[in-house]
Amino acid sequence: MKKKIGITILIPVFQARENIGNIIKALLQQKGKGIVIEKIHIHSDGSTDGSDEIIKMMQKMKDSKIEFSSSTKNKGHLKTMTQLFKRGISDVTVILNDDIRIISDRTIYNLVSPLIKDRRINLVNEIGRA
């Protein structure tokens, strides 16, 4: 039996109360042969809109895989991404913005499947697909 590809999801968050719950729910429902989402790292960069509370609530869900950290003030995207990468990564790292919509339970699989099929590929970027 082949080893499943471990995936870490990194999500920088700022004022994402309206969408972060939807993203987390969609990530927890992801499917795909040969992959497993090991961790979902979320870092809130000084959010004051209630985003942190939603994330903490969802972190308590069974099998959430969420690791959460936050800053008390906004430090910017670069520092947030640096903070997220310090948390550790898996075989594959997927970076998602806090304003996306995940419309399929196979979105992550579809994104990383080129890496599974051809180990020479190191970067996959999907832009503008609905």
WODA-V208136 format. One record per pair of residues at least 6 apart in sequence whose C-alpha atoms are under 7 Angstrom apart, sorted by the first residue. I is the first residue (numbers start at 0). J is the second residue. D is the distance in Angstrom with one decimal. If there is no record, write none. Layout:
I_J_D + I_J_D
//
This chain:
3_33_4.5 + 3_34_4.9 + 3_35_6.3 + 4_33_6.0 + 4_34_4.6 + 4_35_6.2 + 4_90_6.1 + 5_34_6.1 + 5_35_5.2 + 5_36_6.0 + 5_37_5.8 + 5_89_5.3 + 5_90_5.1 + 5_91_6.3 + 6_35_6.0 + 6_36_4.6 + 6_37_5.6 + 6_38_7.0 + 6_89_5.3 + 6_90_6.0 + 6_91_4.9 + 6_92_5.8 + 7_36_6.1 + 7_37_5.8 + 7_38_4.9 + 7_39_5.9 + 7_88_5.6 + 7_89_5.4 + 7_91_6.3 + 7_92_4.9 + 7_93_6.2 + 8_38_6.3 + 8_39_4.7 + 8_40_6.0 + 8_92_5.9 + 8_93_4.8 + 8_94_5.9 + 9_39_6.1 + 9_40_4.9 + 9_41_6.0 + 9_83_6.4 + 9_93_6.2 + 9_94_4.8 + 9_95_6.2 + 10_40_6.3 + 10_41_4.8 + 10_42_6.5 + 10_94_6.1 + 10_95_5.2 + 10_96_5.9 + 10_97_6.4 + 11_41_6.0 + 11_42_5.2 + 11_43_6.2 + 11_79_6.3 + 11_80_6.6 + 11_96_6.4 + 11_97_6.6 + 12_41_6.9 + 12_42_5.9 + 12_43_4.5 + 12_44_6.0 + 12_97_5.5 + 13_43_5.8 + 13_44_5.4 + 13_45_6.7 + 13_46_5.1 + 14_46_4.9 + 14_47_6.6 + 14_48_5.5 + 14_50_6.2 + 15_50_5.6 + 15_97_6.2 + 16_48_6.2 + 16_49_5.8 + 16_50_4.3 + 18_98_6.5 + 19_97_6.3 + 20_53_6.6 + 22_100_6.8 + 22_101_6.6 + 25_101_6.2 + 25_104_6.9 + 27_63_6.8 + 28_104_5.9 + 29_104_4.5 + 29_105_5.6 + 29_107_6.8 + 30_104_5.8 + 30_105_5.4 + 30_108_6.9 + 31_105_6.1 + 31_108_5.3 + 37_64_6.6 + 38_64_5.0 + 38_65_6.1 + 39_64_5.8 + 39_65_4.7 + 39_66_6.0 + 40_65_5.9 + 40_66_4.8 + 40_67_6.0 + 40_83_6.5 + 41_66_6.2 + 41_67_5.0 + 41_68_6.4 + 42_67_5.9 + 42_68_4.8 + 42_69_5.2 + 42_79_6.6 + 42_83_6.5 + 43_51_6.7 + 43_68_6.5 + 43_69_4.5 + 43_70_6.3 + 44_69_5.9 + 44_70_5.2 + 44_72_6.5 + 44_73_4.9 + 44_74_6.4 + 44_79_6.4 + 45_69_6.7 + 45_70_5.0 + 45_71_4.8 + 45_72_4.1 + 45_73_4.4 + 58_65_5.4 + 114_120_5.7 + 114_121_7.0
//
